[in-house]
Amino acid sequence: MDFEYGIIGGGPAGYTAGMNLAKLGHSVVLFEKNKLGGTCMNAGCIPTKSFLHSAEVYSNLKKAADFGIEVDFNNFDFSKVVEKKDTVIEKIRKNLEIAVKNSGVKIVYAEANIKDKNTIITQEEEYNVNQIIIACGSKPKEIKGLKFDGNFILNSEDVLNLHKLPKSILIVGSGAIGTEWARIFSSFDVEVTIVELAEHLIPNADIEVSKRIERIYKQKGIKFYLKDCVERIDNKTVYLKSGVELNPEIILVAVGRTPICPKCDNSIVLGDSCGEIQLAHYAIHQAKEFTLNIPFEKTLTPSVIYGEPEIAWVGLREQDIDTSYKKSMLPITALGKSWCDDSTDGFIKLITKDNLICGAHIVSKEASSLIHILEIAIQNKITVDKLKEICFAHPTYAEGIFDLICRI
């Protein structure tokens, strides 16, 4: 069978590239050995957000008495939370499958192997293509001494298969994956402990964001050990390098993901496979840049960590700047909306220079949306003075941006 493009991998990069190319009139075949949507939809972004929403509902119900509502928690069934997650994934995946097919892409559900730069083979068929696009994604990274067994030592995909909550969990790593799962388990009253090799939690974040999350964790009873690591495990007792002994029911290893990228001459590599920024929106924009020639500023790819409160940042961090930059910060407690929502923990922080915003860091409810206001300003070099001319609605979290820029 002959096609202009053969795409291996049906995640965000693969299906975005396929749909765009098909709509431009090209013949496209897309190979997916498992389920369309890739890690993001099936074992990452979507399932964890479903869990996080359930965790938020559960947390809010624990405070229901403050609003005159009495709740009985004796009937809590975690399997229903898992069922809800599975339902959400299935609905989104079906919609995606329809969209991809309607665009004209031929989907082949089979493991694809590259024979040469113009030939892809499955067990059933051989496909001749003018161009191969590799978008195979990534897999959970394994580290020495913490080999995944799917029972005691889990990766970020194994943990999705739990149908009952553990009493305690040790999370190794405090990036986006580790942080979101720490929040999920803690909200469901699981005893959570985190081990992080770096000096602070969420090492890639602005230093003040890391310190605020550490403070929030202390308030919530989440234990964490910094500049530490697992030295050995003996009969399910975990010994840290610092000498601390832990006895978690399970361990979640959340230290990142490893690119999957088969070798092929003259291929195009997109998404996690290319080993750059491993985020779904980065992969999508890579695909758009290749297929539609729509460039994007890669250094301004926003980072978001979900949960309560949300964490988001873009641009320069405090540890990246010198004294020629200015930093300004507004506590979320300054916003009336935060008190109405009982979500007062957090801040909005801006790094500026020469009347321009160079970095933005938010810990707040709705941070995942707010960060894009600031990203637009940074990328388009909209001055602080010009932003002051915009009328922000009240009461909102967004008006915190206006309040802050008026203080600069």
C-alpha positions in Angstrom: 0.0 0.0 0.0 1.3 3.4 -0.9 1.1 6.6 1.1 2.9 10.0 1.2 3.3 9.9 5.0 3.6 7.0 7.4 3.3 8.1 11.1 4.4 5.7 13.8 2.6 6.6 17.1 -0.9 7.9 17.7 -0.2 10.4 20.5 -0.6 14.2 20.4 2.3 14.6 18.0 1.3 11.8 15.7 -2.4 12.4 15.4 -2.0 16.2 15.1 0.5 15.7 12.3 -1.7 13.2 10.6 -4.9 15.2 10.7 -3.1 18.4 9.4 -1.4 16.5 6.6 -4.6 14.8 5.5 -6.5 18.0 5.5 -3.9 19.5 3.2 -4.6 16.7 0.8 -1.8 14.3 1.6 -2.3 10.5 1.9 -1.5 9.5 5.5 -1.3 6.2 7.3 -1.0 6.2 11.1 0.2 3.2 13.1 -0.8 2.7 16.7 0.0 -0.5 18.5 -2.2 0.2 21.5 -4.8 2.9 21.9 -5.1 6.2 20.1 -4.2 9.2 22.2 -0.8 8.1 23.4 0.5 8.4 26.9 -1.2 11.7 27.5 -4.7 10.4 27.0 -4.4 6.9 28.2 -1.7 6.9 30.9 -0.8 10.5 31.7 -2.5 13.9 31.4 -6.2 12.9 31.1 -6.4 10.0 33.7 -4.4 12.0 36.3 -6.7 15.1 35.8 -9.7 12.9 36.3 -8.2 11.5 39.6 -7.3 15.1 40.6 -10.8 16.3 40.1 -12.2 13.4 42.2 -9.6 14.2 44.8 -10.7 17.9 44.8 -14.4 16.9 45.2 -13.4 14.6 48.1 -11.3 17.3 49.8 -14.2 19.9 49.4 -16.6 17.4 50.9 -14.4 17.1 54.0 -14.9 20.9 54.5 -18.6 20.7 53.7 -19.6 21.2 57.4 -18.3 24.8 57.0 -21.0 25.3 54.4 -23.8 23.7 56.4 -23.6 20.3 54.7 -23.1 17.0 56.6 -21.4 14.2 54.7 -21.1 10.5 55.5 -17.7 9.2 54.3 -18.3 5.6 55.4 -19.5 4.7 51.9 -16.5 6.0 50.0 -15.6 3.6 47.1 -12.3 4.3 45.4 -13.2 1.8 42.6 -15.9 4.4 41.5 -13.1 7.0 41.1 -11.2 4.6 38.8 -14.4 3.8 36.9 -15.0 7.5 36.4 -11.4 7.9 35.1 -11.9 5.0 32.6 -15.2 6.5 31.4 -13.6 9.9 30.8 -10.7 8.4 28.8 -13.0 6.3 26.7 -15.3 9.2 25.7 -12.4 11.5 24.8 -10.6 8.7 22.8 -13.8 7.9 20.8 -14.2 11.5 19.9 -10.5 11.7 18.8 -10.8 8.5 16.8 -13.8 9.9 14.9 -12.0 13.2 14.2 -8.8 11.4 13.0 -10.8 9.1 10.7 -13.0 12.0 9.4 -9.8 13.9 8.5 -8.9 11.2 6.0 -6.1 9.5 8.0 -6.0 5.7 7.7 -5.5 4.2 11.2 -3.7 0.9 11.5 -3.9 -0.7 15.0 -0.7 -2.8 14.9 2.9 -2.7 15.9 4.9 -1.0 13.2 8.5 -1.7 12.3 10.7 0.3 10.0 12.2 -1.8 7.2 14.0 1.1 5.5 13.4 4.9 5.0 10.4 4.3 2.7 9.0 1.1 4.1 7.0 0.3 7.2 5.9 -3.3 8.0 3.4 -4.9 10.3 2.6 -8.6 10.8 -0.1 -8.3 8.2 1.1 -5.7 5.6 3.9 -3.7 4.0 3.5 0.0 3.5 5.4 2.1 1.1 5.7 5.8 2.2 7.5 8.9 0.9 8.2 10.1 4.4 8.3 8.4 7.8 7.3 10.4 10.9 8.4 8.9 14.2 6.1 9.9 17.2 6.5 6.9 19.4 6.4 8.8 22.7 8.2 7.8 25.8 8.2 5.3 28.7 8.6 5.6 32.4 12.3 6.0 33.4 13.7 3.3 35.6 16.6 3.9 38.0 19.0 1.5 39.6 17.7 -0.4 42.6 14.1 0.5 41.8 13.1 -1.9 39.1 9.3 -1.8 38.4 7.5 -5.0 39.5 3.9 -3.6 39.2 3.2 -4.7 42.8 5.5 -3.0 45.3 7.5 -0.7 43.0 5.2 1.1 40.5 5.7 3.5 37.6 3.3 6.2 36.6 1.4 3.8 34.4 1.2 1.0 36.9 -0.3 3.3 39.5 -3.3 3.9 37.2 -4.3 0.3 37.7 -4.7 0.5 41.5 -8.3 -0.3 42.4 -7.9 0.3 46.1 -6.0 3.0 48.0 -2.8 2.0 49.8 -2.4 3.2 53.4 0.9 4.7 52.6 3.1 5.5 49.6 6.7 6.6 49.0 7.0 8.8 45.9 10.5 9.0 44.4 10.8 12.3 42.5 8.9 15.6 42.8 8.4 16.8 39.3 5.0 17.2 37.7 4.2 13.5 37.9 5.3 13.0 41.5 3.7 16.3 42.7 0.3 15.5 41.1 0.2 12.0 42.6 1.3 13.2 46.0 -1.7 15.6 45.9 -4.1 12.8 44.7 -3.1 10.4 47.4 -2.9 13.0 50.2 -6.4 14.2 49.3 -7.7 10.7 49.8 -6.0 10.5 53.2 -3.1 8.2 52.2 0.1 8.8 54.1 2.5 10.3 51.6 6.3 10.6 51.7 8.4 12.1 49.0 12.1 11.6 48.3 13.8 14.2 46.1 17.5 14.2 45.0 17.5 18.0 44.4 17.8 20.7 47.0 14.1 21.6 46.7 10.8 20.1 45.5 9.8 20.7 41.9 13.5 21.4 40.9 12.5 23.0 37.5 10.3 25.6 39.1 11.1 29.1 40.4 12.7 28.8 43.8 9.8 30.6 45.6 7.3 28.3 44.0 9.3 25.3 45.3 9.5 26.8 48.8 5.7 27.6 48.8 4.9 24.0 47.9 7.2 22.7 50.6 5.3 24.9 53.1 1.9 23.6 51.8 3.1 20.0 52.1 4.1 20.6 55.7 0.6 22.0 56.4 -1.0 19.0 54.8 1.2 16.4 56.6 3.0 15.3 53.4 6.6 14.3 54.5 9.5 14.9 52.2 13.2 14.3 52.3 15.4 16.6 50.1 19.0 16.0 48.8 18.3 12.3 49.5 17.7 9.1 47.6 16.8 5.4 48.1 20.0 3.5 48.9 18.5 0.1 49.1 15.4 -1.9 49.8 15.4 -4.9 52.1 12.2 -6.9 52.6 10.0 -3.9 51.7 11.9 -1.7 54.2 13.3 1.3 52.3 16.7 2.7 53.5 17.5 6.3 52.4 21.0 7.5 51.9 20.5 9.9 54.9 19.9 6.9 57.1 16.1 7.3 57.3 14.1 4.0 57.2 10.6 3.9 55.7 8.0 1.2 55.4 5.6 2.3 52.7 2.9 -0.1 51.4 3.9 0.8 47.8 6.5 2.9 46.0 5.9 5.2 43.0 8.9 6.0 40.9 8.3 9.3 39.2 11.7 10.4 37.9 10.7 11.3 34.4 10.3 9.4 31.1 12.7 8.0 28.5 12.2 8.7 24.7 11.2 5.9 22.4 12.8 6.5 19.1 13.6 3.8 16.6 16.4 4.6 14.1 15.5 5.6 10.6 17.4 7.6 8.1 15.8 10.9 6.9 12.8 10.5 9.2 11.0 13.3 11.0 10.9 12.9 14.8 8.2 14.6 16.8 6.9 14.7 20.4 8.6 12.9 23.3 10.5 10.7 20.9 12.8 13.7 20.0 14.0 14.0 23.6 13.2 17.7 24.1 10.4 19.0 26.3 8.1 16.1 27.2 4.7 17.9 27.3 1.7 17.2 25.1 1.2 20.8 24.1 4.9 21.0 23.0 4.3 17.9 20.9 1.2 19.3 19.3 2.9 22.6 18.4 5.9 20.7 17.0 3.5 18.9 14.7 1.8 22.1 13.7 5.1 23.7 13.0 6.1 20.9 10.7 2.8 20.4 8.9 1.4 23.9 8.8 4.5 26.0 9.1 3.2 27.7 12.3 6.3 28.6 14.4 6.2 28.7 18.2 8.6 30.1 20.8 9.9 26.9 22.3 11.5 28.6 25.3 8.1 30.0 26.2 6.4 26.6 26.6 4.3 26.9 29.7 4.6 24.4 32.5 1.6 23.4 34.6 1.2 21.2 37.6 -2.4 20.5 38.6 -4.1 20.0 41.9 -4.8 22.4 44.8 -3.5 25.0 44.3 -2.4 24.8 40.6 1.1 25.7 39.7 2.2 27.3 36.4 5.2 29.2 35.1 6.7 30.5 31.9 9.9 32.4 31.1 12.7 33.3 33.4 12.9 32.1 37.0 14.5 33.9 39.9 17.5 31.6 39.8 18.1 32.6 36.1 18.4 36.3 36.6 20.8 39.0 37.9 20.2 42.3 39.7 19.2 44.1 36.5 15.8 42.4 36.7 13.0 43.2 39.1 10.8 40.7 40.9 7.3 41.6 42.1 4.8 39.4 43.9 1.1 39.5 45.0 -0.3 37.1 47.5 -3.5 35.4 46.5 -5.0 36.5 49.8 -5.3 40.0 48.2 -8.0 38.7 45.9 -11.6 38.7 47.1 -12.4 35.7 44.8 -9.9 33.6 46.7 -11.7 34.1 50.0 -15.0 33.3 48.4 -13.6 30.1 47.0 -11.7 29.2 50.2 -8.5 29.0 48.1 -6.2 31.6 49.6 -2.9 29.8 49.4 -0.5 31.1 46.7 0.9 34.1 44.8 1.5 35.6 41.4 5.1 36.5 40.8 6.5 38.5 37.8 10.0 39.1 36.7 10.4 42.3 34.7 13.1 44.3 33.0 12.9 47.5 30.9 9.1 47.7 31.2 8.7 44.1 29.9 7.6 40.9 31.6 10.3 38.2 31.3 9.0 35.5 33.6 5.7 34.6 35.3 5.1 32.2 38.2 1.7 31.4 39.7 0.6 29.3 42.6 -3.2 29.6 42.7 -6.6 28.2 41.7 -6.9 28.7 37.9 -3.2 29.1 37.5 -3.3 26.9 34.4 -5.5 29.5 32.7 -3.9 32.7 34.1 -0.4 31.8 32.9 -1.5 32.2 29.2 -2.4 35.9 29.8 1.2 36.5 30.8 2.7 34.2 28.1 1.0 36.3 25.4 2.4 39.5 27.0 5.9 38.0 27.2 6.0 36.6 23.7 4.5 39.7 22.0 6.6 42.1 24.1 3.6 43.9 25.4 4.9 46.5 27.9 3.7 46.6 31.5 2.4 50.1 30.9 0.3 48.9 28.0 -1.2 46.0 30.1 -2.3 48.6 32.6 -4.8 49.9 30.0 -6.7 46.6 30.0 -9.9 46.3 32.1 -9.9 43.1 34.2 -13.2 41.8 35.6 -13.9 41.8 39.4 -13.9 39.6 41.3 -11.5 37.2 39.5 -8.1 35.6 39.9 -7.1 37.3 36.7 -7.4 40.8 38.3 -4.5 39.7 40.4 -2.3 40.2 37.4 -3.7 43.7 36.9 -3.2 44.5 40.6 0.4 43.3 40.4 1.4 45.1 37.3 0.0 48.4 38.7 2.5 48.0 41.5 5.5 47.7 39.2 
